[in-house]
């Protein structure tokens, strides 16, 4: 008899879920609500009001976040002088989405434009130092077509 498979994660989670460390997690949640239409799922503040853990939803995906706790090695990108990670968001209208994020306080680091791989794509940095790429899928292209388009540029 086959053994029943245990679900690996709750319904609100995907196989990979970003967990951001932020200097000012409460402010970050407010920013993500304004900039990315995030929905707050939960928050767990400590006795001083810092967030030990919180969860928001952007689109159909969860993003966990917490305040910095240097004594536990939890530092955000501002404290570490930047982040090597970029979180990718797929959106219906990348131009409107980027404009909304900028209005809320994000900085454009790569203007939205049509890209050789077929998407309309750009990059942002939020006020907390996290980097986000945003895209609206374009025409479907094979890997060979993408390679040929890239080779023409380089």
N, C-alpha and C positions, 0 to 999 in steps of 0.2 A: 504494500500500500504506500502511495506517495505521501511524503510529509508535506503538510501545509506550509506555504511560503509566508514568512513574516514580512510585513511591509517594512522597508528599510527606513522610512521617514514619514512624518505626519503629512496629511493632505496638503497643508499650506507650503510645504517645502519641495524643492526639486533635489536631484542628486547632488548638485553643487550649489551651495548658497553662500554668497559673500558675507563676511562678518567684518564690519568696519570698526576701527577704533578712532574716536573723534574727540578732539578737545572742545567740549561743548555739545554733547549728544542731544540735549533737549533742543538747542537752537538748530542743530542739524536736522532733527525730525521736522521742525517747522519749515526749514528751507526745502527739504525734499517734498513736503506737501505742496508748497507753492511752485517749486520748479518742475517737479516730476509727477505731480498728481498722486503722490504716495498716500497710502492709507495706513494709519497706525494700527498695528495688531495688538501690541502689548508693550508695557514698560515695567521694569523692576528697579526702582530707585533705592539707593542705600540711605542710611540715616542722615547723611549730609545733603541729600538731593541729587547726587551724581547717579547716573544710570549704570548699574551693574550689567544690565542686559535690556535690550529692546528689540522689537521686530516690526518692520514696516513691509508693506507690499507695494511694489512698483510694477504695474501691469499685472502679469500673472505670476510674478516671482517674489519671493521673500528676500529681504535684506536684513541681516541682524546687525546691531550696532551697540556699542558701549562707550562710556567715557574713558579717557585715559586713566590708567592706574600705573604710574611709573614704577611703583614699588613691586608690581607684579610683571613688569616688562611690557605692559600694554601702552604703546605710544602711537599716536596718530601721525600722519604725514607732515604736519607742520613741525612737530618736535623732531622728526627724523630727517628733515630737510627734503621732503618729497616722497612720492610713492612710485615704485616701479610697476605698479599694477594699474591697469585700465579696465574698468567695468563696461561691458558693451550692452547697449539698450537698442532693441528693435522697436521702432515706433511707426505710426501710420503717416505722420507728416513731420519729417525731421526739421524742416525750416521753422514751422510753428513751434515745435517742441524746443528747439534751441533758443528761439526768441523768448519763450516763456521762462526758460532757465536763466537767461541773461537778465531778464527783468527782475527775477528773484535774487540775483546776485552772483550767478556763475560767470566765469570768464571764458571766452572763446580762445582755445589754443590752436585749433585748426578749423578754419571756416568751412561751413557746410558747402559741399560741391559734388557734382557728379564725378564718380570715381571709375577707374579703368575696369574694376571688377563688376560694374553694373549698378552698384548701390549709390544712393545719395547719402553722403556721410560727412561727419565732422566730429570734432573733439572739444570737450569742455573741462574746466577745472572748477569744482565747487569751492565755496568759501572756506572749507575745512581742509583743503589740499587733496581731496580725492579726485582722480581723473576718470572721465566718462567718455566713451565713444558712443555716438548716436547715429542711427541709420534707418533709412526707409529702403527696403529691398527694391532693386530695380529689375531689369530684365534678367531672366535666368541665363547663366552662361556656363559652359563646360569648363573644366580645369584647363583644357588646351586653349580655349578662347581667352581665358583670363591670362594665361602665360604669354600668349601672343600679344595681347594688349599691353602687358607689363613690359615685355621686351622692346616694344616700340618707344616706351618712355625712357628706358635706361640705356 
